Amino acid sequence: MRVLLVAPPGAGKGTQGALIATHFGIPHIATGDLLRDHVARGTELGLAVQDHLGRGELVPDEIVLDMVRAAFDEAKHTGGGYVLDGMPRNMAQARALYEIGRGLEMTANVALHLKADDEELTRRLLARAALEGRSDDTEEVIRRRLDLYHEVTHPIVDWYASRGILVAVDAMRPAERVGRQILTALEAMRPLVNLVPEHARRSVDLTGLGAAFGTS
Ligand code: ADP
């Protein structure tokens, strides 16, 4: 299973990414975690990106693309599956990622879109700030991250829809219920992903199915 997560900050990419990775036994590649690890270790790359992270700005595309290329090379040797969390974040990254995937015969089977509104996202991120103290979880930086998501990240959702690999879920509900819906959808798709070519696929919108998976 090869999954991309496309979601605004606070929608639960990290939580759901970890769940999918555990369920399918595939690596969870989280660009934000990889970058924060470089910052924490004070590597050259970490020093180069720490201001971007602190301000909620995107780091240069080449940096994340190099990281993901290396992670994909590694994933290739462990069966070729992955769940990629935090990338792509703009159209240029989406196209470059597609090329990397084609080169390795590892293009994504599913682009999973987690939907939630800004008010709920801000509430979650401020709650997380109190617990984890991430330096970019301040009100001003959260605003910037959300704005950037709407301006440059969200437009890639349409591109995945037109390729027929988009699966949209309502991420406003508790994480456990969102997770159950995601795993149900991915399990249902599992037998098809390697058999049905992308151009013959249709996107799936599960956002209206909340009640079937519990609404509270
Ligand atoms: P969130 O989605 O909550 O902002 P992430 O952990 O995915 O959290 O990302 C944290 C920060 O890492 C981003 O604000 C950005 O500075 C940087 N980052 C992560 N992934 C990318 C990427 N693909 N391209 C550019 N910058 C990235």
Residues whose N, C-alpha, C, O or C-beta is under 5 A from the ligand:
A	BS01	ADP	P8 P9 G10 T31 G32 D33 L35 H52 L53 G56 E57 L58 V59 V64 G86 M87 P88 R89 R145
